[in-house]
């Protein structure tokens, strides 16, 4: 199976030895995104709402670079610094989908890169019904 690396300047450049996303067959695997503003390379958000919106916009840019959108997402993983942030994250996250939500799990973790409060990864398919 051929794999293709997906890259876009509209999402943060990787901060380690990984790709923004990899297309393998009909599956797109998007690496965990944190709230780095691709224009500045810095975390500009000052609260969990801003962090969540930036992460979702980063994911949107990567999906778009692959010719996809949130309707193609089948699985997400959300990492949070504190489960007390879940309600705010859930409200913002949900606005990026229009029903037929993907499968998902959410975990609280001890820490995340750059001391952010959220990281989200996704798996999408290239075809939808």
MMTF fields as JSON, N, C-alpha, C and O atoms, coordinates in Angstrom:
{
  "mmtfVersion": "1.0.0",
  "mmtfProducer": "UNKNOWN",
  "numBonds": 515,
  "numAtoms": 516,
  "numGroups": 129,
  "numChains": 1,
  "numModels": 1,
  "chainsPerModel": [1],
  "groupsPerChain": [129],
  "chainIdList": ["A"],
  "bondAtomList": [4, 2, 8, 6, 12, 10, 16, 14, 20, 18, 24, 22, 28, 26, 32, 30, 36, 34, 40, 38, 44, 42, 48, 46, 52, 50, 56, 54, 60, 58, 64, 62, 68, 66, 72, 70, 76, 74, 80, 78, 84, 82, 88, 86, 92, 90, 96, 94, 100, 98, 104, 102, 108, 106, 112, 110, 116, 114, 120, 118, 124, 122, 128, 126, 132, 130, 136, 134, 140, 138, 144, 142, 148, 146, 152, 150, 156, 154, 160, 158, 164, 162, 168, 166, 172, 170, 176, 174, 180, 178, 184, 182, 188, 186, 192, 190, 196, 194, 200, 198, 204, 202, 208, 206, 212, 210, 216, 214, 220, 218, 224, 222, 228, 226, 232, 230, 236, 234, 240, 238, 244, 242, 248, 246, 252, 250, 256, 254, 260, 258, 264, 262, 268, 266, 272, 270, 276, 274, 280, 278, 284, 282, 288, 286, 292, 290, 296, 294, 300, 298, 304, 302, 308, 306, 312, 310, 316, 314, 320, 318, 324, 322, 328, 326, 332, 330, 336, 334, 340, 338, 344, 342, 348, 346, 352, 350, 356, 354, 360, 358, 364, 362, 368, 366, 372, 370, 376, 374, 380, 378, 384, 382, 388, 386, 392, 390, 396, 394, 400, 398, 404, 402, 408, 406, 412, 410, 416, 414, 420, 418, 424, 422, 428, 426, 432, 430, 436, 434, 440, 438, 444, 442, 448, 446, 452, 450, 456, 454, 460, 458, 464, 462, 468, 466, 472, 470, 476, 474, 480, 478, 484, 482, 488, 486, 492, 490, 496, 494, 500, 498, 504, 502, 508, 506, 512, 510],
  "bondOrderList": [1, 1, 1, 1, 1, 1, 1, 1, 1, 1, 1, 1, 1, 1, 1, 1, 1, 1, 1, 1, 1, 1, 1, 1, 1, 1, 1, 1, 1, 1, 1, 1, 1, 1, 1, 1, 1, 1, 1, 1, 1, 1, 1, 1, 1, 1, 1, 1, 1, 1, 1, 1, 1, 1, 1, 1, 1, 1, 1, 1, 1, 1, 1, 1, 1, 1, 1, 1, 1, 1, 1, 1, 1, 1, 1, 1, 1, 1, 1, 1, 1, 1, 1, 1, 1, 1, 1, 1, 1, 1, 1, 1, 1, 1, 1, 1, 1, 1, 1, 1, 1, 1, 1, 1, 1, 1, 1, 1, 1, 1, 1, 1, 1, 1, 1, 1, 1, 1, 1, 1, 1, 1, 1, 1, 1, 1, 1, 1],
  "groupList": [{"groupName": "UNK", "atomNameList": ["N", "CA", "C", "O"], "elementList": ["N", "C", "C", "O"], "formalChargeList": [0, 0, 0, 0], "bondAtomList": [1, 0, 2, 1, 3, 2], "bondOrderList": [1, 1, 2], "singleLetterCode": "X", "chemCompType": "L-PEPTIDE LINKING"}],
  "groupTypeList": [0, 0, 0, 0, 0, 0, 0, 0, 0, 0, 0, 0, 0, 0, 0, 0, 0, 0, 0, 0, 0, 0, 0, 0, 0, 0, 0, 0, 0, 0, 0, 0, 0, 0, 0, 0, 0, 0, 0, 0, 0, 0, 0, 0, 0, 0, 0, 0, 0, 0, 0, 0, 0, 0, 0, 0, 0, 0, 0, 0, 0, 0, 0, 0, 0, 0, 0, 0, 0, 0, 0, 0, 0, 0, 0, 0, 0, 0, 0, 0, 0, 0, 0, 0, 0, 0, 0, 0, 0, 0, 0, 0, 0, 0, 0, 0, 0, 0, 0, 0, 0, 0, 0, 0, 0, 0, 0, 0, 0, 0, 0, 0, 0, 0, 0, 0, 0, 0, 0, 0, 0, 0, 0, 0, 0, 0, 0, 0, 0],
  "groupIdList": [1, 2, 3, 4, 5, 6, 7, 8, 9, 10, 11, 12, 13, 14, 15, 16, 17, 18, 19, 20, 21, 22, 23, 24, 25, 26, 27, 28, 29, 30, 31, 32, 33, 34, 35, 36, 37, 38, 39, 40, 41, 42, 43, 44, 45, 46, 47, 48, 49, 50, 51, 52, 53, 54, 55, 56, 57, 58, 59, 60, 61, 62, 63, 64, 65, 66, 67, 68, 69, 70, 71, 72, 73, 74, 75, 76, 77, 78, 79, 80, 81, 82, 83, 84, 85, 86, 87, 88, 89, 90, 91, 92, 93, 94, 95, 96, 97, 98, 99, 100, 101, 102, 103, 104, 105, 106, 107, 108, 109, 110, 111, 112, 113, 114, 115, 116, 117, 118, 119, 120, 121, 122, 123, 124, 125, 126, 127, 128, 129],
  "secStructList": [7, 7, 3, 3, 3, 3, 7, 7, 6, 6, 1, 7, 7, 7, 1, 1, 1, 7, 7, 1, 3, 3, 3, 3, 6, 6, 3, 3, 3, 3, 3, 3, 3, 7, 1, 3, 3, 6, 6, 6, 6, 3, 3, 7, 7, 7, 1, 2, 2, 2, 2, 2, 2, 2, 2, 2, 2, 2, 2, 2, 2, 2, 2, 2, 2, 6, 6, 7, 7, 4, 4, 4, 3, 3, 3, 3, 3, 3, 3, 3, 1, 7, 4, 4, 4, 2, 2, 2, 2, 2, 2, 2, 2, 2, 6, 6, 7, 7, 1, 1, 7, 7, 3, 3, 3, 3, 3, 3, 7, 1, 7, 7, 4, 4, 4, 7, 1, 3, 3, 3, 3, 3, 3, 3, 3, 1, 7, 7, 7],
  "xCoordList": [0.842, 0.0, 0.884, 1.847, 0.53, 1.269, 0.835, -0.338, 1.801, 1.439, 1.929, 2.973, 1.138, 1.447, 1.453, 0.533, 2.475, 2.582, 1.765, 1.896, 0.931, 0.117, 0.718, 0.925, 0.994, 1.572, 0.87, 0.453, 0.743, 0.201, 0.835, 1.114, 1.055, 1.57, 0.47, 0.746, -0.78, -1.915, -2.146, -3.112, -1.264, -1.255, 0.187, 1.115, 0.378, 1.746, 2.668, 2.254, 3.899, 4.907, 5.144, 5.063, 5.432, 5.725, 6.881, 7.838, 6.77, 7.825, 8.678, 9.382, 8.609, 9.384, 9.428, 9.008, 9.933, 10.06, 8.742, 8.614, 7.776, 6.495, 5.933, 6.423, 4.909, 4.248, 2.939, 2.368, 2.461, 1.153, 0.093, -0.786, 0.187, -0.766, -0.166, 0.738, -0.694, -0.28, -1.54, -2.432, -1.605, -2.687, -2.215, -1.226, -2.926, -2.59, -3.855, -4.8, -3.865, -5.079, -6.177, -5.993, -7.318, -8.436, -8.49, -9.471, -7.449, -7.432, -6.414, -5.27, -6.847, -5.962, -5.758, -6.718, -4.511, -4.147, -3.517, -2.439, -4.2, -3.703, -3.052, -3.663, -1.802, -1.072, -1.761, -2.472, -1.544, -2.111, -1.73, -0.56, -2.726, -2.512, -2.711, -3.661, -1.796, -1.918, -2.19, -2.06, -2.563, -3.015, -1.911, -1.864, -1.037, -0.014, -0.625, -1.229, -0.478, -0.926, 0.108, 1.273, -0.296, 0.694, 1.321, 2.418, 0.648, 1.189, 2.361, 3.272, 2.34, 3.395, 4.291, 5.403, 3.807, 4.555, 4.487, 5.261, 3.559, 3.438, 2.013, 1.078, 1.869, 0.547, 0.067, 0.602, -0.94, -1.465, -2.709, -3.005, -3.439, -4.684, -4.4, -3.367, -5.34, -5.163, -6.14, -6.09, -7.038, -7.966, -8.305, -7.925, -9.02, -9.3, -10.193, -10.09, -11.063, -11.878, -11.021, -11.196, -10.108, -9.206, -8.294, -8.03, -7.815, -6.954, -7.722, -7.204, -8.949, -9.75, -10.029, -9.883, -10.431, -10.702, -9.45, -9.546, -8.272, -7.041, -6.721, -6.328, -6.886, -6.64, -7.583, -7.154, -8.859, -9.827, -9.538, -9.726, -9.091, -8.72, -7.477, -7.382, -6.533, -5.349, -5.761, -5.277, -6.659, -7.144, -7.908, -7.761, -8.716, -9.472, -8.523, -8.79, -7.423, -6.443, -5.791, -5.563, -5.494, -4.874, -5.872, -5.53, -7.097, -8.141, -8.281, -8.348, -8.324, -8.471, -7.306, -7.503, -6.095, -4.919, -5.018, -4.411, -5.792, -6.001, -7.273, -7.635, -7.958, -9.188, -10.388, -11.366, -10.323, -11.375, -11.919, -11.427, -12.951, -13.476, -13.928, -13.703, -14.56, -14.929, -15.94, -16.043, -16.694, -17.635, -16.907, -17.512, -15.622, -14.825, -14.195, -13.636, -14.279, -13.622, -14.42, -15.632, -13.725, -14.378, -13.947, -14.633, -12.83, -12.308, -11.475, -10.668, -11.662, -10.813, -10.353, -11.004, -9.226, -8.719, -8.414, -7.694, -8.962, -8.741, -7.96, -8.337, -6.875, -6.083, -6.256, -6.098, -6.578, -6.776, -5.869, -5.52, -5.492, -4.681, -5.529, -4.999, -6.864, -7.77, -9.168, -9.659, -9.812, -11.153, -12.175, -13.284, -11.825, -12.691, -12.886, -13.79, -12.052, -12.144, -13.078, -13.362, -13.551, -14.289, -15.517, -15.715, -16.335, -17.574, -17.3, -17.95, -16.354, -16.012, -15.481, -15.904, -14.569, -13.989, -15.088, -15.149, -15.943, -17.009, -17.943, -18.33, -18.305, -19.191, -18.571, -19.241, -17.313, -16.635, -16.39, -16.674, -15.867, -15.602, -16.851, -16.785, -17.984, -19.226, -19.685, -20.355, -19.345, -19.764, -19.057, -19.498, -17.974, -17.24, -17.825, -17.415, -18.774, -19.403, -20.883, -21.475, -21.475, -22.907, -23.596, -24.032, -23.679, -24.277, -23.335, -22.212, -23.794, -22.967, -21.569, -20.564, -21.528, -20.258, -19.333, -19.798, -18.022, -17.073, -17.012, -17.467, -16.451, -16.142, -15.066, -14.294, -15.02, -14.076, -13.796, -14.63, -12.598, -12.299, -11.57, -10.907, -11.708, -11.07, -10.354, -10.921, -9.125, -8.309, -7.745, -7.458, -7.591, -6.803, -5.389, -5.2, -4.413, -3.014, -2.238, -2.69, -1.08, -0.281, 0.198, 0.136, 0.676, 1.131, 1.134, 1.126, 1.147, 1.172, 2.303, 2.789, 2.732, 3.81, 3.494, 2.346, 4.5, 4.412, 3.427, 2.931, 3.151, 2.246, 0.857, 0.223, 0.375, -0.975, -1.976, -1.595, -3.246, -4.302, -5.023, -5.831, -4.74, -5.478, -4.614, -3.768, -4.855, -4.28, -5.337, -5.968, -5.534, -6.516, -5.871, -5.211, -6.071, -5.676, -6.941, -7.978, -6.848, -8.012, -7.633, -6.495, -8.636, -8.563, -9.757, -10.881, -9.516, -10.587, -10.528, -9.499, -11.647, -11.707, -11.923, -12.531, -11.414, -11.495, -12.862, -13.169, -13.674, -15.008, -16.048, -15.836, -17.17, -18.297, -19.515, -19.535, -20.515, -21.758, -22.485, -23.544],
  "yCoordList": [-1.179, 0.0, 1.238, 1.346, 2.148, 3.4, 4.342, 4.397, 5.079, 6.113, 7.45, 7.551, 8.48, 9.824, 10.754, 10.727, 11.561, 12.545, 13.778, 14.303, 14.227, 15.431, 16.546, 16.39, 17.675, 18.833, 20.104, 20.222, 21.047, 22.357, 23.422, 23.185, 24.576, 25.715, 26.344, 27.22, 25.906, 26.462, 25.755, 26.051, 24.828, 24.158, 24.186, 24.334, 24.044, 24.124, 23.046, 21.908, 23.42, 22.443, 21.483, 21.89, 20.227, 19.275, 19.76, 20.366, 19.479, 19.857, 18.649, 18.664, 17.612, 16.404, 15.583, 16.058, 14.349, 13.508, 12.807, 11.594, 13.575, 13.033, 13.939, 15.048, 13.459, 14.229, 14.788, 14.251, 15.867, 16.393, 15.314, 15.122, 14.621, 13.548, 12.59, 12.939, 11.377, 10.359, 9.753, 9.308, 9.74, 9.094, 7.702, 7.55, 6.688, 5.298, 4.635, 4.382, 4.359, 3.835, 4.882, 6.021, 4.501, 5.431, 6.046, 6.703, 5.84, 6.363, 7.493, 7.383, 8.569, 9.683, 9.69, 9.79, 9.585, 9.608, 10.961, 11.278, 11.761, 13.095, 13.047, 12.616, 13.498, 13.538, 14.483, 15.402, 14.248, 15.102, 16.554, 16.883, 17.409, 18.84, 19.561, 19.298, 20.468, 21.322, 22.742, 23.004, 23.662, 24.992, 25.964, 27.093, 25.531, 26.422, 27.167, 26.551, 28.463, 29.288, 29.133, 29.478, 28.616, 28.405, 29.699, 29.672, 30.82, 32.103, 32.572, 33.229, 32.236, 32.712, 31.599, 31.855, 30.368, 29.242, 29.205, 28.496, 29.971, 30.056, 29.738, 29.777, 29.426, 29.26, 30.657, 31.285, 31.134, 32.48, 32.465, 33.466, 31.359, 31.26, 31.414, 30.973, 32.047, 32.308, 31.546, 31.657, 30.763, 29.946, 28.684, 28.554, 27.756, 26.477, 26.647, 25.865, 27.649, 27.905, 28.27, 27.717, 29.185, 29.592, 28.455, 28.284, 27.678, 26.536, 25.526, 25.021, 25.239, 24.254, 24.726, 23.955, 25.984, 26.511, 26.445, 26.096, 26.777, 26.731, 25.306, 25.073, 24.353, 22.948, 22.516, 21.881, 22.856, 22.45, 23.124, 22.509, 24.363, 25.039, 24.395, 24.283, 23.974, 23.271, 21.958, 21.618, 21.229, 19.967, 20.212, 19.459, 21.256, 21.628, 21.899, 21.479, 22.595, 22.903, 21.639, 21.526, 20.699, 19.448, 18.617, 18.066, 18.528, 17.826, 18.448, 17.73, 19.766, 20.478, 20.194, 20.035, 20.129, 19.832, 18.454, 18.197, 17.573, 16.23, 16.156, 15.086, 17.306, 17.334, 16.82, 16.37, 16.883, 16.349, 17.437, 18.565, 17.076, 17.972, 17.128, 15.918, 17.758, 17.042, 15.927, 15.019, 15.967, 14.889, 13.571, 12.502, 13.641, 12.451, 11.824, 10.731, 12.494, 12.018, 10.87, 10.975, 9.765, 8.599, 8.347, 7.63, 8.92, 8.649, 9.818, 10.358, 10.215, 11.237, 10.771, 9.962, 11.303, 11.115, 12.494, 13.276, 12.787, 14.074, 13.839, 13.007, 14.578, 14.559, 15.903, 16.952, 15.87, 17.092, 17.108, 16.06, 18.303, 18.433, 18.235, 17.971, 18.365, 18.274, 17.961, 18.666, 16.933, 16.585, 17.672, 17.659, 18.597, 19.73, 20.637, 21.473, 20.479, 21.28, 20.649, 21.248, 19.448, 18.647, 19.357, 19.338, 19.974, 20.595, 21.685, 21.726, 22.558, 23.631, 23.046, 23.452, 22.105, 21.463, 20.781, 20.942, 20.033, 19.294, 20.231, 19.928, 21.36, 22.326, 22.883, 22.958, 23.27, 23.845, 22.767, 22.976, 21.621, 20.492, 20.128, 19.936, 20.032, 19.61, 20.534, 20.088, 21.809, 22.778, 22.586, 23.131, 21.824, 21.576, 20.402, 20.151, 19.693, 18.549, 18.849, 19.627, 18.231, 18.414, 17.054, 16.501, 16.539, 15.219, 14.127, 14.399, 12.885, 11.729, 11.884, 11.787, 12.125, 12.365, 11.158, 10.02, 11.402, 10.28, 9.581, 10.115, 8.396, 7.729, 8.556, 9.261, 8.465, 9.329, 8.777, 8.103, 9.082, 8.904, 10.142, 10.834, 10.406, 11.57, 11.113, 10.39, 11.531, 11.169, 12.418, 13.411, 12.36, 13.37, 12.811, 11.64, 13.641, 13.221, 14.146, 15.244, 13.689, 14.467, 15.79, 16.823, 15.769, 17.001, 16.805, 15.682, 17.934, 17.937, 18.84, 19.673, 18.684, 19.536, 21.019, 21.44, 21.786, 23.239, 23.651, 24.778, 22.73, 22.979, 23.434, 24.21, 22.966, 23.297, 22.414, 21.488, 22.709, 21.975, 20.953, 20.176, 20.941, 20.061, 19.617, 20.362, 18.379, 17.826, 16.915, 16.138, 17.004, 16.146, 15.529, 16.216, 14.213, 13.523, 12.986, 12.845, 12.686, 12.219, 11.16, 11.079, 10.343, 9.424, 9.753, 9.867, 9.907, 10.212, 9.217, 8.591, 9.09, 8.249, 9.16, 10.224, 8.724, 9.584, 9.536, 10.39, 8.568, 8.467, 8.477, 7.888, 9.142, 9.108, 8.625, 8.617, 8.229, 7.736, 8.838, 8.608],
  "zCoordList": [0.0, 0.0, 0.0, 0.759, -0.861, -0.953, 0.161, 0.529, 0.688, 1.66, 1.144, 0.5, 1.449, 0.983, 2.189, 3.006, 2.296, 3.378, 2.994, 1.888, 3.912, 3.702, 4.549, 5.752, 3.898, 4.593, 4.147, 2.994, 5.057, 4.723, 5.605, 6.78, 5.038, 5.81, 6.655, 7.475, 6.463, 7.197, 8.531, 9.234, 8.875, 10.176, 10.67, 9.874, 11.974, 12.512, 11.939, 11.718, 11.71, 11.298, 12.459, 13.618, 12.171, 13.246, 14.133, 13.652, 15.43, 16.367, 16.743, 17.753, 15.926, 16.156, 14.873, 13.818, 14.956, 13.767, 13.417, 13.58, 12.941, 12.501, 11.408, 11.196, 10.721, 9.666, 10.193, 11.142, 9.581, 9.959, 9.75, 10.59, 8.63, 8.334, 7.317, 6.558, 7.326, 6.368, 5.767, 6.489, 4.442, 3.723, 3.336, 2.62, 3.811, 3.504, 2.963, 3.711, 1.677, 1.06, 1.161, 0.731, 1.727, 1.884, 3.28, 3.628, 4.081, 5.446, 5.602, 5.161, 6.231, 6.558, 8.063, 8.828, 8.481, 9.899, 10.199, 9.697, 11.026, 11.357, 12.728, 13.706, 12.788, 14.06, 15.035, 14.629, 16.313, 17.343, 17.128, 16.932, 17.168, 16.981, 18.308, 19.046, 18.587, 19.765, 19.269, 18.073, 20.154, 19.71, 19.312, 19.801, 18.439, 17.898, 16.723, 15.844, 16.701, 15.584, 14.475, 14.673, 13.304, 12.239, 11.73, 11.171, 11.914, 11.438, 12.287, 11.784, 13.581, 14.483, 15.005, 15.466, 14.932, 15.495, 17.012, 17.655, 17.586, 19.047, 19.482, 18.683, 20.757, 21.351, 21.722, 22.636, 21.011, 21.235, 22.118, 22.77, 22.153, 22.918, 24.409, 24.914, 25.093, 26.527, 27.407, 28.632, 26.787, 27.574, 26.786, 25.622, 27.417, 26.766, 25.545, 24.6, 25.543, 24.367, 23.173, 22.087, 23.363, 22.287, 21.854, 20.664, 22.816, 22.483, 21.634, 20.639, 22.031, 21.301, 19.887, 18.939, 19.728, 18.388, 17.51, 16.333, 18.066, 17.269, 16.843, 15.7, 17.751, 17.404, 16.282, 15.319, 16.403, 15.384, 14.045, 12.995, 14.063, 12.814, 12.193, 10.971, 13.023, 12.517, 11.85, 10.77, 12.507, 11.945, 10.647, 9.684, 10.621, 9.42, 8.246, 7.12, 8.511, 7.46, 6.92, 5.716, 7.788, 7.344, 6.545, 5.499, 7.034, 6.272, 4.886, 3.889, 4.819, 3.555, 2.613, 1.408, 3.16, 2.336, 1.69, 0.65, 2.322, 1.771, 0.93, 0.442, 0.757, -0.018, 0.76, 0.164, 2.085, 2.947, 3.868, 3.875, 4.653, 5.675, 6.869, 6.896, 7.847, 9.068, 8.832, 9.657, 7.727, 7.415, 7.131, 7.21, 6.802, 6.505, 7.751, 7.672, 8.883, 10.106, 10.712, 10.901, 11.017, 11.603, 13.048, 13.776, 13.468, 14.817, 15.291, 14.534, 16.542, 17.144, 18.517, 19.178, 18.916, 20.273, 20.825, 20.204, 21.988, 22.64, 23.924, 24.749, 24.084, 25.308, 25.997, 25.373, 27.283, 28.06, 29.277, 29.819, 29.699, 30.904, 32.163, 33.243, 32.011, 33.159, 32.634, 31.753, 33.15, 32.689, 33.027, 32.491, 33.892, 34.185, 32.973, 32.964, 31.957, 30.731, 29.704, 28.667, 29.99, 29.014, 28.449, 27.234, 29.271, 28.797, 27.767, 26.723, 28.047, 27.102, 25.801, 24.719, 25.898, 24.716, 23.904, 22.685, 24.563, 23.899, 23.131, 22.003, 23.729, 23.08, 21.8, 20.77, 21.857, 20.682, 19.63, 18.45, 20.046, 19.146, 18.356, 17.142, 19.036, 18.399, 17.291, 16.359, 17.368, 16.353, 15.013, 14.002, 14.992, 13.751, 12.954, 11.821, 13.548, 12.883, 12.679, 13.428, 11.666, 11.431, 11.502, 10.492, 12.708, 12.901, 12.449, 12.023, 12.544, 12.192, 12.784, 12.08, 14.082, 14.781, 14.697, 14.634, 14.695, 14.672, 16.03, 17.042, 16.031, 17.291, 17.993, 17.343, 19.334, 20.05, 21.435, 22.04, 21.921, 23.335, 23.812, 23.039, 25.103, 25.714, 26.971, 27.791, 27.118, 28.274, 28.937, 28.269, 30.239, 30.944, 31.048, 31.375, 30.771, 30.817, 31.749, 32.075, 32.164, 33.118, 32.526, 33.193, 31.28, 30.638, 29.127, 28.623, 28.421, 26.961, 26.49, 27.255, 25.229, 24.721, 24.892, 24.753, 25.187, 25.349, 26.443, 26.45, 27.364, 28.492, 28.076, 28.791, 26.932, 26.496, 27.233, 27.949, 27.051, 27.749, 26.888, 27.397, 25.577, 24.673, 23.499, 23.005, 23.069, 21.839, 21.24, 21.957, 19.931, 19.257, 18.025, 17.246, 17.855, 16.628, 15.964, 16.612, 14.669, 13.916, 12.904, 12.443, 12.571, 11.446, 10.567, 11.056, 9.269, 8.314, 7.159, 6.906, 6.472, 5.272, 4.063, 4.171, 2.915, 1.727, 1.056, 0.224, 1.398, 0.817, 1.926, 2.986, 1.685, 2.62, 1.877, 0.646, 2.6, 1.969, 1.275, 0.693]
}
